[in-house]
Amino acid sequence: MTQWEDRDARRTDAQASYLDVMTTPGPGPQYVYYDAGVVGFVFGEMWSRPGLTRKERRWVTLSCVGAADATVPIESHVYAAMKSGDCTLEEMDEFTLHFATQMGWPKGQAVNMAVITQGARVAQEAGEPARSPDVLLWAEPTTPDARRARGTAAYEDVMRAAAPDARTAFRGLGYLDYLFGEIWTRPRLTRKERRIVSICCAAAIGADRETEAHLIAARDSGDLTYEEVQEVVLHFAVYLGWLLGSKLDDLVVSVWEDAD
C-alpha cells in the first residue's frame, strides 16, 4: 500500500513540509524540477525522514549550498534556519566560522553576508531592530608550546587518533593550533554538529582522506550512528548530487564494515 492515495494527496503533504521547513509557501507543479524534484522528493520525502533532527539537516544543507556557491539557496536556507527558530543568530555566526575553515574565507564571506542580511530580514518581520550576534571572542593568546599542546589534545579528542607530525606551517599553525585548538573547542555548536559540517565540506570537494578520517572518528566517538550517517549521505546527495553522494556512501559503508 502506498503512503498516498493519489498525486494530489502526495503534493499536499509535500507542500505542507516545504512550508514547515522553509517558512514560506512552495512553488507549484509548473515545472518538473519542482513537482518531482524540489517540492515532491526533497521536501515531501527527504526532509521529513527520521534519523536526524531538523536542525542537523539545516547544517547539512547550509554546508552543501555554501560549498556550491549557490546564492539563492544560501539566502533562503539561512533565512529559514533563523525564521523557524531552529538556529539562533549566534549559532549561524559560529557555523559560518567553522564552514570558513573548511571551505575558505571567500566562501565563508558569502554565507556571512547572508547571515547579516537574512538576520536583519527576520528581525524586521518580527518588528525588532536588527542586531549583531553576541560574539564569543577568539581564544586568549598563549605561548607557542602551550598553544601546540592545546591543539594536539583537541585533535586527539576530536579525531580519536594520534595528532599528525606538525612539520609544516599548515599542519602546525593552521591545523593543530588554530583549527583544532581554537575552533573545534569553541561552544555554541556541538561536536556532532561540527562533525556533520566537516564531513559534508570534505565530501563536497572530494577530500577522501579527510572525509574518511572524520567518518572513522564519528564512528569511534559515537558522534554518529550508522543510521544517522546514512541520513547525512542522502541529504548531502540531494544538495550536491547523486555522483558525490555515491562516493560518500561508499566511504561510509567501507568505514562501518571495517568495524565489524
VENWOUR-V788051 format. One record per backbone hydrogen bond with DSSP energy under -1.0 kcal/mol. NH is the residue of the N-H (numbers start at 1). CO is the residue of the C=O. If there is no record, write none. Layout:
nh=[NH	NH]
co=[CO	CO]
This chain:
nh=[10	11	12	13	14	15	16	17	18	19	20	21	22	23	35	36	38	39	40	41	42	43	44	45	46	47	49	57	58	59	60	61	62	63	64	65	66	67	68	69	70	71	74	75	76	77	78	79	80	81	82	83	84	87	92	93	94	95	96	97	98	99	100	101	102	103	104	108	109	110	111	112	113	114	115	116	117	118	119	120	121	122	123	124	125	126	127	128	135	147	148	149	150	151	152	153	154	155	156	157	158	159	167	172	173	174	175	176	177	178	179	180	181	182	184	186	194	195	196	197	198	199	200	201	202	203	204	207	208	211	212	213	214	215	216	217	218	219	220	221	224	229	230	231	232	233	234	235	236	237	238	239	240	241	245	246	247	248	249	250	251	252	253	254	255	256	257	258	260]
co=[6	7	8	9	10	11	12	13	14	15	16	17	18	19	31	32	33	34	34	37	37	38	39	41	41	42	46	53	54	55	56	57	58	59	60	61	62	63	64	66	65	69	70	71	72	73	74	75	76	77	78	79	80	81	88	89	90	91	92	93	94	95	96	97	98	99	100	104	105	106	107	108	109	110	111	112	113	114	115	116	117	118	119	120	121	122	124	123	133	143	144	145	146	147	148	149	150	151	152	153	154	155	165	168	169	169	170	171	172	173	174	175	176	178	179	183	190	191	192	193	194	195	196	197	198	199	200	202	206	207	208	209	210	211	212	213	214	215	216	217	218	225	226	227	228	229	230	231	232	233	234	235	236	237	241	242	243	244	245	246	247	248	249	250	251	252	253	254	257]
